[in-house]
Structures are given as structure tokens and as C-alpha cells.
Amino acid sequence: MITITDKQTGKPSKIVSEIFQDSEAALSLKFTKIETGHYVYYFNYPVLFQIEQEGSGTIIESELLDIYAAGSSISLAKSELSFQFEHTYRRLNELNDNQLSPRLLSAKQYLNFIIKSVVAK
């Protein structure tokens, strides 16, 4: 949950989801890299992932990349996102383009476009 704080009083005044109630509005996280247990994936530019509260849990997703991660907290959802990102990157790049559906081929091309480098830890 993200809150907006009044600068003078320091008290929370609004929750972002209270301000943006349009069905087209979405909260997002911006990543310049994603770290996993063994690698760091650096991006050419920041990549946005949509974040949603679902019940008492958190979902982080990128429809473009076909990546979805859930957790009981934001930190657990981020951890799952790292796992899902690495799994998707490796799996899509293991397969030939002709083995992928048009949607997954687009995800593979976009992944390879946004990743500047992959560095082993």
C-alpha cells in the first residue's frame, strides 16, 4: 500500500488507490535490474511491473513478458518475481523461435531487447 504524506504535518493523507480509481489506472514498480540467487539482470532502461493487492497478498505482473508473481507481502512477491523472471528468460531462450507461440515469441524478443547484461554473482 502506498500513501501520500502531508509535508507540513507528516500525516498520511491519501492512499494512491483512493486517488486513482479509474479502471485504466495501475500501480507499478520500476526496476533497473532484477537479482536472483546466481545472476543480476541489468536492463537498458527501467522496466515497469504492475502491482496489485489481492486479498491479503500481493501480485506483481508484466503482461508483456508473460510473468506473474504472488506473495503474502511485497517482499515475498518481489522474491517470486525474481524466480519467475529468471525461469522465463532461460526457458524462452532455450527454445527456437519456431517453437513459440506469437505471444511468447514477442515476450522473448522484448526480454532480449530490455536486458543490457547478465552478470553472475
Secondary structure, 3 states (H helix, E strand, C coil): CCEEECCCCCCEEEEHHHHCCCCCCCEEEEEEEEECCCEEEEEEEEEEEEEEEECCEEEEEECCCCEEEEECCHHHHHHHHHHHHHHHHHHHHHCCHHHCCHHHHHHHHHHHHHEEEEEEC
